[in-house]
């Protein structure tokens, strides 16, 4: 389950990379940040069960 948290951190890192290299906020938050949130929700559900 630790791997799931690492995947979420990678998606958050992708968000920062996209923003720092001139990507649009829509792409950064709509794709990468949304992925991180979805993975964190999945991790929370896995930890809860």
mmCIF entry with sequence, helices, sheets and N, C-alpha, C, O atoms, coordinates in Angstrom:
data_MODEL
# 
_entry.id   MODEL 
# 
_entity.id                         1 
_entity.type                       polymer 
_entity.pdbx_number_of_molecules   1 
# 
_entity_poly.entity_id                      1 
_entity_poly.type                           'polypeptide(L)' 
_entity_poly.nstd_linkage                   no 
_entity_poly.nstd_monomer                   no 
_entity_poly.pdbx_seq_one_letter_code       
;(UNK)(UNK)(UNK)(UNK)(UNK)(UNK)(UNK)(UNK)(UNK)(UNK)(UNK)(UNK)(UNK)(UNK)(UNK)(UNK)
(UNK)(UNK)(UNK)(UNK)(UNK)(UNK)(UNK)(UNK)(UNK)(UNK)(UNK)(UNK)(UNK)(UNK)(UNK)(UNK)
(UNK)(UNK)(UNK)(UNK)(UNK)(UNK)(UNK)(UNK)(UNK)(UNK)(UNK)(UNK)(UNK)(UNK)(UNK)(UNK)
(UNK)
;
_entity_poly.pdbx_seq_one_letter_code_can   XXXXXXXXXXXXXXXXXXXXXXXXXXXXXXXXXXXXXXXXXXXXXXXXX 
_entity_poly.pdbx_strand_id                 A 
# 
loop_
_entity_poly_seq.entity_id 
_entity_poly_seq.num 
_entity_poly_seq.mon_id 
_entity_poly_seq.hetero 
1 1  UNK n 
1 2  UNK n 
1 3  UNK n 
1 4  UNK n 
1 5  UNK n 
1 6  UNK n 
1 7  UNK n 
1 8  UNK n 
1 9  UNK n 
1 10 UNK n 
1 11 UNK n 
1 12 UNK n 
1 13 UNK n 
1 14 UNK n 
1 15 UNK n 
1 16 UNK n 
1 17 UNK n 
1 18 UNK n 
1 19 UNK n 
1 20 UNK n 
1 21 UNK n 
1 22 UNK n 
1 23 UNK n 
1 24 UNK n 
1 25 UNK n 
1 26 UNK n 
1 27 UNK n 
1 28 UNK n 
1 29 UNK n 
1 30 UNK n 
1 31 UNK n 
1 32 UNK n 
1 33 UNK n 
1 34 UNK n 
1 35 UNK n 
1 36 UNK n 
1 37 UNK n 
1 38 UNK n 
1 39 UNK n 
1 40 UNK n 
1 41 UNK n 
1 42 UNK n 
1 43 UNK n 
1 44 UNK n 
1 45 UNK n 
1 46 UNK n 
1 47 UNK n 
1 48 UNK n 
1 49 UNK n 
# 
_struct_asym.id          A 
_struct_asym.entity_id   1 
# 
loop_
_struct_conf.conf_type_id 
_struct_conf.id 
_struct_conf.pdbx_PDB_helix_id 
_struct_conf.beg_label_comp_id 
_struct_conf.beg_label_asym_id 
_struct_conf.beg_label_seq_id 
_struct_conf.pdbx_beg_PDB_ins_code 
_struct_conf.end_label_comp_id 
_struct_conf.end_label_asym_id 
_struct_conf.end_label_seq_id 
_struct_conf.pdbx_end_PDB_ins_code 
_struct_conf.beg_auth_comp_id 
_struct_conf.beg_auth_asym_id 
_struct_conf.beg_auth_seq_id 
_struct_conf.end_auth_comp_id 
_struct_conf.end_auth_asym_id 
_struct_conf.end_auth_seq_id 
_struct_conf.pdbx_PDB_helix_class 
_struct_conf.details 
_struct_conf.pdbx_PDB_helix_length 
HELX_P HELX_P1 AA1 UNK A 2  ? UNK A 20 ? UNK A 2  UNK A 20 1 ? 19 
HELX_P HELX_P2 AA2 UNK A 25 ? UNK A 27 ? UNK A 25 UNK A 27 1 ? 3  
HELX_P HELX_P3 AA3 UNK A 28 ? UNK A 33 ? UNK A 28 UNK A 33 3 ? 6  
HELX_P HELX_P4 AA4 UNK A 34 ? UNK A 48 ? UNK A 34 UNK A 48 1 ? 15 
# 
_struct_conf_type.id          HELX_P 
_struct_conf_type.criteria    ? 
_struct_conf_type.reference   ? 
# 
loop_
_atom_site.group_PDB 
_atom_site.id 
_atom_site.type_symbol 
_atom_site.label_atom_id 
_atom_site.label_alt_id 
_atom_site.label_comp_id 
_atom_site.label_asym_id 
_atom_site.label_entity_id 
_atom_site.label_seq_id 
_atom_site.pdbx_PDB_ins_code 
_atom_site.Cartn_x 
_atom_site.Cartn_y 
_atom_site.Cartn_z 
_atom_site.occupancy 
_atom_site.B_iso_or_equiv 
_atom_site.pdbx_formal_charge 
_atom_site.auth_seq_id 
_atom_site.auth_comp_id 
_atom_site.auth_asym_id 
_atom_site.auth_atom_id 
_atom_site.pdbx_PDB_model_num 
ATOM 1   N N  . UNK A 1 1  ? 0.816   -1.198 0.000   1.00 0.00 ? 1  UNK A N  1 
ATOM 2   C CA . UNK A 1 1  ? 0.000   0.000  0.000   1.00 0.00 ? 1  UNK A CA 1 
ATOM 3   C C  . UNK A 1 1  ? 0.859   1.261  0.000   1.00 0.00 ? 1  UNK A C  1 
ATOM 4   O O  . UNK A 1 1  ? 0.409   2.337  -0.394  1.00 0.00 ? 1  UNK A O  1 
ATOM 5   N N  . UNK A 1 2  ? 2.078   1.110  0.440   1.00 0.00 ? 2  UNK A N  1 
ATOM 6   C CA . UNK A 1 2  ? 2.997   2.243  0.392   1.00 0.00 ? 2  UNK A CA 1 
ATOM 7   C C  . UNK A 1 2  ? 3.240   2.667  -1.051  1.00 0.00 ? 2  UNK A C  1 
ATOM 8   O O  . UNK A 1 2  ? 3.451   3.846  -1.335  1.00 0.00 ? 2  UNK A O  1 
ATOM 9   N N  . UNK A 1 3  ? 3.208   1.706  -1.945  1.00 0.00 ? 3  UNK A N  1 
ATOM 10  C CA . UNK A 1 3  ? 3.403   2.007  -3.363  1.00 0.00 ? 3  UNK A CA 1 
ATOM 11  C C  . UNK A 1 3  ? 2.324   2.955  -3.888  1.00 0.00 ? 3  UNK A C  1 
ATOM 12  O O  . UNK A 1 3  ? 2.600   3.804  -4.735  1.00 0.00 ? 3  UNK A O  1 
ATOM 13  N N  . UNK A 1 4  ? 1.117   2.813  -3.396  1.00 0.00 ? 4  UNK A N  1 
ATOM 14  C CA . UNK A 1 4  ? 0.021   3.686  -3.824  1.00 0.00 ? 4  UNK A CA 1 
ATOM 15  C C  . UNK A 1 4  ? 0.322   5.132  -3.429  1.00 0.00 ? 4  UNK A C  1 
ATOM 16  O O  . UNK A 1 4  ? 0.055   6.055  -4.198  1.00 0.00 ? 4  UNK A O  1 
ATOM 17  N N  . UNK A 1 5  ? 0.871   5.327  -2.242  1.00 0.00 ? 5  UNK A N  1 
ATOM 18  C CA . UNK A 1 5  ? 1.223   6.677  -1.802  1.00 0.00 ? 5  UNK A CA 1 
ATOM 19  C C  . UNK A 1 5  ? 2.363   7.249  -2.632  1.00 0.00 ? 5  UNK A C  1 
ATOM 20  O O  . UNK A 1 5  ? 2.389   8.445  -2.919  1.00 0.00 ? 5  UNK A O  1 
ATOM 21  N N  . UNK A 1 6  ? 3.297   6.400  -3.013  1.00 0.00 ? 6  UNK A N  1 
ATOM 22  C CA . UNK A 1 6  ? 4.402   6.843  -3.865  1.00 0.00 ? 6  UNK A CA 1 
ATOM 23  C C  . UNK A 1 6  ? 3.868   7.275  -5.231  1.00 0.00 ? 6  UNK A C  1 
ATOM 24  O O  . UNK A 1 6  ? 4.318   8.277  -5.786  1.00 0.00 ? 6  UNK A O  1 
ATOM 25  N N  . UNK A 1 7  ? 2.929   6.536  -5.761  1.00 0.00 ? 7  UNK A N  1 
ATOM 26  C CA . UNK A 1 7  ? 2.322   6.900  -7.049  1.00 0.00 ? 7  UNK A CA 1 
ATOM 27  C C  . UNK A 1 7  ? 1.630   8.262  -6.941  1.00 0.00 ? 7  UNK A C  1 
ATOM 28  O O  . UNK A 1 7  ? 1.702   9.068  -7.868  1.00 0.00 ? 7  UNK A O  1 
ATOM 29  N N  . UNK A 1 8  ? 0.969   8.517  -5.827  1.00 0.00 ? 8  UNK A N  1 
ATOM 30  C CA . UNK A 1 8  ? 0.324   9.820  -5.623  1.00 0.00 ? 8  UNK A CA 1 
ATOM 31  C C  . UNK A 1 8  ? 1.358   10.935 -5.578  1.00 0.00 ? 8  UNK A C  1 
ATOM 32  O O  . UNK A 1 8  ? 1.130   12.013 -6.127  1.00 0.00 ? 8  UNK A O  1 
ATOM 33  N N  . UNK A 1 9  ? 2.487   10.688 -4.931  1.00 0.00 ? 9  UNK A N  1 
ATOM 34  C CA . UNK A 1 9  ? 3.544   11.696 -4.875  1.00 0.00 ? 9  UNK A CA 1 
ATOM 35  C C  . UNK A 1 9  ? 4.128   11.964 -6.256  1.00 0.00 ? 9  UNK A C  1 
ATOM 36  O O  . UNK A 1 9  ? 4.472   13.102 -6.576  1.00 0.00 ? 9  UNK A O  1 
ATOM 37  N N  . UNK A 1 10 ? 4.240   10.937 -7.062  1.00 0.00 ? 10 UNK A N  1 
ATOM 38  C CA . UNK A 1 10 ? 4.737   11.116 -8.431  1.00 0.00 ? 10 UNK A CA 1 
ATOM 39  C C  . UNK A 1 10 ? 3.777   12.004 -9.222  1.00 0.00 ? 10 UNK A C  1 
ATOM 40  O O  . UNK A 1 10 ? 4.214   12.888 -9.959  1.00 0.00 ? 10 UNK A O  1 
ATOM 41  N N  . UNK A 1 11 ? 2.491   11.775 -9.073  1.00 0.00 ? 11 UNK A N  1 
ATOM 42  C CA . UNK A 1 11 ? 1.506   12.601 -9.778  1.00 0.00 ? 11 UNK A CA 1 
ATOM 43  C C  . UNK A 1 11 ? 1.562   14.053 -9.298  1.00 0.00 ? 11 UNK A C  1 
ATOM 44  O O  . UNK A 1 11 ? 1.407   14.975 -10.099 1.00 0.00 ? 11 UNK A O  1 
ATOM 45  N N  . UNK A 1 12 ? 1.780   14.260 -8.006  1.00 0.00 ? 12 UNK A N  1 
ATOM 46  C CA . UNK A 1 12 ? 1.933   15.628 -7.494  1.00 0.00 ? 12 UNK A CA 1 
ATOM 47  C C  . UNK A 1 12 ? 3.200   16.270 -8.049  1.00 0.00 ? 12 UNK A C  1 
ATOM 48  O O  . UNK A 1 12 ? 3.208   17.454 -8.385  1.00 0.00 ? 12 UNK A O  1 
ATOM 49  N N  . UNK A 1 13 ? 4.259   15.490 -8.140  1.00 0.00 ? 13 UNK A N  1 
ATOM 50  C CA . UNK A 1 13 ? 5.495   15.987 -8.741  1.00 0.00 ? 13 UNK A CA 1 
ATOM 51  C C  . UNK A 1 13 ? 5.295   16.365 -10.193 1.00 0.00 ? 13 UNK A C  1 
ATOM 52  O O  . UNK A 1 13 ? 5.836   17.368 -10.659 1.00 0.00 ? 13 UNK A O  1 
ATOM 53  N N  . UNK A 1 14 ? 4.525   15.570 -10.909 1.00 0.00 ? 14 UNK A N  1 
ATOM 54  C CA . UNK A 1 14 ? 4.209   15.891 -12.305 1.00 0.00 ? 14 UNK A CA 1 
ATOM 55  C C  . UNK A 1 14 ? 3.470   17.223 -12.403 1.00 0.00 ? 14 UNK A C  1 
ATOM 56  O O  . UNK A 1 14 ? 3.705   18.004 -13.325 1.00 0.00 ? 14 UNK A O  1 
ATOM 57  N N  . UNK A 1 15 ? 2.580   17.477 -11.453 1.00 0.00 ? 15 UNK A N  1 
ATOM 58  C CA . UNK A 1 15 ? 1.857   18.744 -11.433 1.00 0.00 ? 15 UNK A CA 1 
ATOM 59  C C  . UNK A 1 15 ? 2.826   19.914 -11.345 1.00 0.00 ? 15 UNK A C  1 
ATOM 60  O O  . UNK A 1 15 ? 2.707   20.889 -12.087 1.00 0.00 ? 15 UNK A O  1 
ATOM 61  N N  . UNK A 1 16 ? 3.777   19.811 -10.439 1.00 0.00 ? 16 UNK A N  1 
ATOM 62  C CA . UNK A 1 16 ? 4.769   20.878 -10.253 1.00 0.00 ? 16 UNK A CA 1 
ATOM 63  C C  . UNK A 1 16 ? 5.628   21.039 -11.507 1.00 0.00 ? 16 UNK A C  1 
ATOM 64  O O  . UNK A 1 16 ? 5.907   22.161 -11.931 1.00 0.00 ? 16 UNK A O  1 
ATOM 65  N N  . UNK A 1 17 ? 6.040   19.933 -12.092 1.00 0.00 ? 17 UNK A N  1 
ATOM 66  C CA . UNK A 1 17 ? 6.874   19.987 -13.296 1.00 0.00 ? 17 UNK A CA 1 
ATOM 67  C C  . UNK A 1 17 ? 6.138   20.680 -14.438 1.00 0.00 ? 17 UNK A C  1 
ATOM 68  O O  . UNK A 1 17 ? 6.708   21.530 -15.123 1.00 0.00 ? 17 UNK A O  1 
ATOM 69  N N  . UNK A 1 18 ? 4.885   20.320 -14.640 1.00 0.00 ? 18 UNK A N  1 
ATOM 70  C CA . UNK A 1 18 ? 4.103   20.935 -15.720 1.00 0.00 ? 18 UNK A CA 1 
ATOM 71  C C  . UNK A 1 18 ? 3.976   22.441 -15.496 1.00 0.00 ? 18 UNK A C  1 
ATOM 72  O O  . UNK A 1 18 ? 4.126   23.222 -16.436 1.00 0.00 ? 18 UNK A O  1 
ATOM 73  N N  . UNK A 1 19 ? 3.704   22.849 -14.263 1.00 0.00 ? 19 UNK A N  1 
ATOM 74  C CA . UNK A 1 19 ? 3.547   24.278 -13.978 1.00 0.00 ? 19 UNK A CA 1 
ATOM 75  C C  . UNK A 1 19 ? 4.855   25.041 -14.148 1.00 0.00 ? 19 UNK A C  1 
ATOM 76  O O  . UNK A 1 19 ? 4.853   26.157 -14.668 1.00 0.00 ? 19 UNK A O  1 
ATOM 77  N N  . UNK A 1 20 ? 5.961   24.463 -13.722 1.00 0.00 ? 20 UNK A N  1 
ATOM 78  C CA . UNK A 1 20 ? 7.250   25.155 -13.801 1.00 0.00 ? 20 UNK A CA 1 
ATOM 79  C C  . UNK A 1 20 ? 7.793   25.246 -15.218 1.00 0.00 ? 20 UNK A C  1 
ATOM 80  O O  . UNK A 1 20 ? 8.620   26.110 -15.509 1.00 0.00 ? 20 UNK A O  1 
ATOM 81  N N  . UNK A 1 21 ? 7.345   24.376 -16.091 1.00 0.00 ? 21 UNK A N  1 
ATOM 82  C CA . UNK A 1 21 ? 7.875   24.373 -17.454 1.00 0.00 ? 21 UNK A CA 1 
ATOM 83  C C  . UNK A 1 21 ? 6.890   24.941 -18.467 1.00 0.00 ? 21 UNK A C  1 
ATOM 84  O O  . UNK A 1 21 ? 6.933   24.603 -19.650 1.00 0.00 ? 21 UNK A O  1 
ATOM 85  N N  . UNK A 1 22 ? 6.011   25.800 -17.994 1.00 0.00 ? 22 UNK A N  1 
ATOM 86  C CA . UNK A 1 22 ? 5.149   26.543 -18.900 1.00 0.00 ? 22 UNK A CA 1 
ATOM 87  C C  . UNK A 1 22 ? 3.874   25.852 -19.327 1.00 0.00 ? 22 UNK A C  1 
ATOM 88  O O  . UNK A 1 22 ? 3.187   26.332 -20.229 1.00 0.00 ? 22 UNK A O  1 
ATOM 89  N N  . UNK A 1 23 ? 3.544   24.747 -18.706 1.00 0.00 ? 23 UNK A N  1 
ATOM 90  C CA . UNK A 1 23 ? 2.296   24.079 -19.047 1.00 0.00 ? 23 UNK A CA 1 
ATOM 91  C C  . UNK A 1 23 ? 1.105   24.858 -18.520 1.00 0.00 ? 23 UNK A C  1 
ATOM 92  O O  . UNK A 1 23 ? 1.240   25.687 -17.620 1.00 0.00 ? 23 UNK A O  1 
ATOM 93  N N  . UNK A 1 24 ? -0.034  24.590 -19.073 1.00 0.00 ? 24 UNK A N  1 
ATOM 94  C CA . UNK A 1 24 ? -1.227  25.312 -18.626 1.00 0.00 ? 24 UNK A CA 1 
ATOM 95  C C  . UNK A 1 24 ? -1.702  24.768 -17.283 1.00 0.00 ? 24 UNK A C  1 
ATOM 96  O O  . UNK A 1 24 ? -1.471  23.610 -16.937 1.00 0.00 ? 24 UNK A O  1 
ATOM 97  N N  . UNK A 1 25 ? -2.368  25.638 -16.547 1.00 0.00 ? 25 UNK A N  1 
ATOM 98  C CA . UNK A 1 25 ? -2.918  25.219 -15.253 1.00 0.00 ? 25 UNK A CA 1 
ATOM 99  C C  . UNK A 1 25 ? -3.995  24.156 -15.447 1.00 0.00 ? 25 UNK A C  1 
ATOM 100 O O  . UNK A 1 25 ? -4.168  23.274 -14.605 1.00 0.00 ? 25 UNK A O  1 
ATOM 101 N N  . UNK A 1 26 ? -4.712  24.247 -16.558 1.00 0.00 ? 26 UNK A N  1 
ATOM 102 C CA . UNK A 1 26 ? -5.765  23.271 -16.832 1.00 0.00 ? 26 UNK A CA 1 
ATOM 103 C C  . UNK A 1 26 ? -5.186  21.869 -16.952 1.00 0.00 ? 26 UNK A C  1 
ATOM 104 O O  . UNK A 1 26 ? -5.759  20.913 -16.428 1.00 0.00 ? 26 UNK A O  1 
ATOM 105 N N  . UNK A 1 27 ? -4.066  21.742 -17.632 1.00 0.00 ? 27 UNK A N  1 
ATOM 106 C CA . UNK A 1 27 ? -3.426  20.432 -17.778 1.00 0.00 ? 27 UNK A CA 1 
ATOM 107 C C  . UNK A 1 27 ? -2.844  19.987 -16.446 1.00 0.00 ? 27 UNK A C  1 
ATOM 108 O O  . UNK A 1 27 ? -3.013  18.837 -16.041 1.00 0.00 ? 27 UNK A O  1 
ATOM 109 N N  . UNK A 1 28 ? -2.157  20.900 -15.765 1.00 0.00 ? 28 UNK A N  1 
ATOM 110 C CA . UNK A 1 28 ? -1.505  20.539 -14.508 1.00 0.00 ? 28 UNK A CA 1 
ATOM 111 C C  . UNK A 1 28 ? -2.514  20.055 -13.477 1.00 0.00 ? 28 UNK A C  1 
ATOM 112 O O  . UNK A 1 28 ? -2.326  19.008 -12.858 1.00 0.00 ? 28 UNK A O  1 
ATOM 113 N N  . UNK A 1 29 ? -3.580  20.819 -13.298 1.00 0.00 ? 29 UNK A N  1 
ATOM 114 C CA . UNK A 1 29 ? -4.548  20.458 -12.268 1.00 0.00 ? 29 UNK A CA 1 
ATOM 115 C C  . UNK A 1 29 ? -5.605  19.488 -12.776 1.00 0.00 ? 29 UNK A C  1 
ATOM 116 O O  . UNK A 1 29 ? -6.056  18.618 -12.032 1.00 0.00 ? 29 UNK A O  1 
ATOM 117 N N  . UNK A 1 30 ? -6.000  19.629 -14.022 1.00 0.00 ? 30 UNK A N  1 
ATOM 118 C CA . UNK A 1 30 ? -7.049  18.775 -14.567 1.00 0.00 ? 30 UNK A CA 1 
ATOM 119 C C  . UNK A 1 30 ? -6.619  17.352 -14.808 1.00 0.00 ? 30 UNK A C  1 
ATOM 120 O O  . UNK A 1 30 ? -7.441  16.438 -14.742 1.00 0.00 ? 30 UNK A O  1 
ATOM 121 N N  . UNK A 1 31 ? -5.352  17.143 -15.086 1.00 0.00 ? 31 UNK A N  1 
ATOM 122 C CA . UNK A 1 31 ? -4.861  15.790 -15.353 1.00 0.00 ? 31 UNK A CA 1 
ATOM 123 C C  . UNK A 1 31 ? -4.023  15.283 -14.188 1.00 0.00 ? 31 UNK A C  1 
ATOM 124 O O  . UNK A 1 31 ? -4.378  14.296 -13.545 1.00 0.00 ? 31 UNK A O  1 
ATOM 125 N N  . UNK A 1 32 ? -2.915  15.957 -13.920 1.00 0.00 ? 32 UNK A N  1 
ATOM 126 C CA . UNK A 1 32 ? -1.944  15.435 -12.963 1.00 0.00 ? 32 UNK A CA 1 
ATOM 127 C C  . UNK A 1 32 ? -2.429  15.540 -11.513 1.00 0.00 ? 32 UNK A C  1 
ATOM 128 O O  . UNK A 1 32 ? -2.328  14.573 -10.758 1.00 0.00 ? 32 UNK A O  1 
ATOM 129 N N  . UNK A 1 33 ? -2.948  16.692 -11.123 1.00 0.00 ? 33 UNK A N  1 
ATOM 130 C CA . UNK A 1 33 ? -3.421  16.853 -9.751  1.00 0.00 ? 33 UNK A CA 1 
ATOM 131 C C  . UNK A 1 33 ? -4.654  15.992 -9.502  1.00 0.00 ? 33 UNK A C  1 
ATOM 132 O O  . UNK A 1 33 ? -4.802  15.403 -8.431  1.00 0.00 ? 33 UNK A O  1 
ATOM 133 N N  . UNK A 1 34 ? -5.537  15.921 -10.495 1.00 0.00 ? 34 UNK A N  1 
ATOM 134 C CA . UNK A 1 34 ? -6.732  15.081 -10.353 1.00 0.00 ? 34 UNK A CA 1 
ATOM 135 C C  . UNK A 1 34 ? -6.348  13.615 -10.200 1.00 0.00 ? 34 UNK A C  1 
ATOM 136 O O  . UNK A 1 34 ? -6.989  12.880 -9.448  1.00 0.00 ? 34 UNK A O  1 
ATOM 137 N N  . UNK A 1 35 ? -5.315  13.191 -10.903 1.00 0.00 ? 35 UNK A N  1 
ATOM 138 C CA . UNK A 1 35 ? -4.820  11.820 -10.751 1.00 0.00 ? 35 UNK A CA 1 
ATOM 139 C C  . UNK A 1 35 ? -4.305  11.594 -9.342  1.00 0.00 ? 35 UNK A C  1 
ATOM 140 O O  . UNK A 1 35 ? -4.587  10.560 -8.736  1.00 0.00 ? 35 UNK A O  1 
ATOM 141 N N  . UNK A 1 36 ? -3.550  12.554 -8.814  1.00 0.00 ? 36 UNK A N  1 
ATOM 142 C CA . UNK A 1 36 ? -3.024  12.429 -7.453  1.00 0.00 ? 36 UNK A CA 1 
ATOM 143 C C  . UNK A 1 36 ? -4.158  12.324 -6.438  1.00 0.00 ? 36 UNK A C  1 
ATOM 144 O O  . UNK A 1 36 ? -4.092  11.515 -5.513  1.00 0.00 ? 36 UNK A O  1 
ATOM 145 N N  . UNK A 1 37 ? -5.183  13.131 -6.606  1.00 0.00 ? 37 UNK A N  1 
ATOM 146 C CA . UNK A 1 37 ? -6.322  13.089 -5.687  1.00 0.00 ? 37 UNK A CA 1 
ATOM 147 C C  . UNK A 1 37 ? -7.037  11.745 -5.776  1.00 0.00 ? 37 UNK A C  1 
ATOM 148 O O  . UNK A 1 37 ? -7.391  11.163 -4.751  1.00 0.00 ? 37 UNK A O  1 
ATOM 149 N N  . UNK A 1 38 ? -7.250  11.256 -6.980  1.00 0.00 ? 38 UNK A N  1 
ATOM 150 C CA . UNK A 1 38 ? -7.915  9.961  -7.153  1.00 0.00 ? 38 UNK A CA 1 
ATOM 151 C C  . UNK A 1 38 ? -7.109  8.835  -6.522  1.00 0.00 ? 38 UNK A C  1 
ATOM 152 O O  . UNK A 1 38 ? -7.677  7.937  -5.900  1.00 0.00 ? 38 UNK A O  1 
ATOM 153 N N  . UNK A 1 39 ? -5.795  8.878  -6.678  1.00 0.00 ? 39 UNK A N  1 
ATOM 154 C CA . UNK A 1 39 ? -4.944  7.841  -6.093  1.00 0.00 ? 39 UNK A CA 1 
ATOM 155 C C  . UNK A 1 39 ? -4.967  7.940  -4.570  1.00 0.00 ? 39 UNK A C  1 
ATOM 156 O O  . UNK A 1 39 ? -5.005  6.914  -3.890  1.00 0.00 ? 39 UNK A O  1 
ATOM 157 N N  . UNK A 1 40 ? -4.944  9.153  -4.026  1.00 0.00 ? 40 UNK A N  1 
ATOM 158 C CA . UNK A 1 40 ? -5.001  9.322  -2.570  1.00 0.00 ? 40 UNK A CA 1 
ATOM 159 C C  . UNK A 1 40 ? -6.334  8.835  -2.002  1.00 0.00 ? 40 UNK A C  1 
ATOM 160 O O  . UNK A 1 40 ? -6.370  8.244  -0.923  1.00 0.00 ? 40 UNK A O  1 
ATOM 161 N N  . UNK A 1 41 ? -7.415  9.080  -2.717  1.00 0.00 ? 41 UNK A N  1 
ATOM 162 C CA . UNK A 1 41 ? -8.714  8.561  -2.274  1.00 0.00 ? 41 UNK A CA 1 
ATOM 163 C C  . UNK A 1 41 ? -8.701  7.039  -2.292  1.00 0.00 ? 41 UNK A C  1 
ATOM 164 O O  . UNK A 1 41 ? -9.201  6.401  -1.367  1.00 0.00 ? 41 UNK A O  1 
ATOM 165 N N  . UNK A 1 42 ? -8.136  6.462  -3.332  1.00 0.00 ? 42 UNK A N  1 
ATOM 166 C CA . UNK A 1 42 ? -8.023  5.002  -3.405  1.00 0.00 ? 42 UNK A CA 1 
ATOM 167 C C  . UNK A 1 42 ? -7.176  4.466  -2.261  1.00 0.00 ? 42 UNK A C  1 
ATOM 168 O O  . UNK A 1 42 ? -7.510  3.441  -1.667  1.00 0.00 ? 42 UNK A O  1 
ATOM 169 N N  . UNK A 1 43 ? -6.083  5.152  -1.950  1.00 0.00 ? 43 UNK A N  1 
ATOM 170 C CA . UNK A 1 43 ? -5.219  4.729  -0.846  1.00 0.00 ? 43 UNK A CA 1 
ATOM 171 C C  . UNK A 1 43 ? -5.971  4.794  0.475   1.00 0.00 ? 43 UNK A C  1 
ATOM 172 O O  . UNK A 1 43 ? -5.857  3.890  1.302   1.00 0.00 ? 43 UNK A O  1 
ATOM 173 N N  . UNK A 1 44 ? -6.733  5.857  0.675   1.00 0.00 ? 44 UNK A N  1 
ATOM 174 C CA . UNK A 1 44 ? -7.501  5.988  1.913   1.00 0.00 ? 44 UNK A CA 1 
ATOM 175 C C  . UNK A 1 44 ? -8.516  4.858  2.045   1.00 0.00 ? 44 UNK A C  1 
ATOM 176 O O  . UNK A 1 44 ? -8.703  4.304  3.129   1.00 0.00 ? 44 UNK A O  1 
ATOM 177 N N  . UNK A 1 45 ? -9.164  4.522  0.945   1.00 0.00 ? 45 UNK A N  1 
ATOM 178 C CA . UNK A 1 45 ? -10.133 3.424  0.982   1.00 0.00 ? 45 UNK A CA 1 
ATOM 179 C C  . UNK A 1 45 ? -9.451  2.088  1.250   1.00 0.00 ? 45 UNK A C  1 
ATOM 180 O O  . UNK A 1 45 ? -9.999  1.242  1.956   1.00 0.00 ? 45 UNK A O  1 
ATOM 181 N N  . UNK A 1 46 ? -8.263  1.894  0.691   1.00 0.00 ? 46 UNK A N  1 
ATOM 182 C CA . UNK A 1 46 ? -7.527  0.655  0.947   1.00 0.00 ? 46 UNK A CA 1 
ATOM 183 C C  . UNK A 1 46 ? -7.084  0.564  2.403   1.00 0.00 ? 46 UNK A C  1 
ATOM 184 O O  . UNK A 1 46 ? -7.174  -0.498 3.019   1.00 0.00 ? 46 UNK A O  1 
ATOM 185 N N  . UNK A 1 47 ? -6.604  1.681  2.954   1.00 0.00 ? 47 UNK A N  1 
ATOM 186 C CA . UNK A 1 47 ? -6.177  1.685  4.355   1.00 0.00 ? 47 UNK A CA 1 
ATOM 187 C C  . UNK A 1 47 ? -7.357  1.486  5.295   1.00 0.00 ? 47 UNK A C  1 
ATOM 188 O O  . UNK A 1 47 ? -7.201  0.888  6.359   1.00 0.00 ? 47 UNK A O  1 
ATOM 189 N N  . UNK A 1 48 ? -8.533  1.975  4.921   1.00 0.00 ? 48 UNK A N  1 
ATOM 190 C CA . UNK A 1 48 ? -9.716  1.867  5.768   1.00 0.00 ? 48 UNK A CA 1 
ATOM 191 C C  . UNK A 1 48 ? -10.257 0.437  5.828   1.00 0.00 ? 48 UNK A C  1 
ATOM 192 O O  . UNK A 1 48 ? -10.892 0.048  6.809   1.00 0.00 ? 48 UNK A O  1 
ATOM 193 N N  . UNK A 1 49 ? -10.007 -0.328 4.793   1.00 0.00 ? 49 UNK A N  1 
ATOM 194 C CA . UNK A 1 49 ? -10.570 -1.690 4.774   1.00 0.00 ? 49 UNK A CA 1 
ATOM 195 C C  . UNK A 1 49 ? -9.673  -2.693 5.447   1.00 0.00 ? 49 UNK A C  1 
ATOM 196 O O  . UNK A 1 49 ? -10.008 -3.876 5.511   1.00 0.00 ? 49 UNK A O  1 
# 
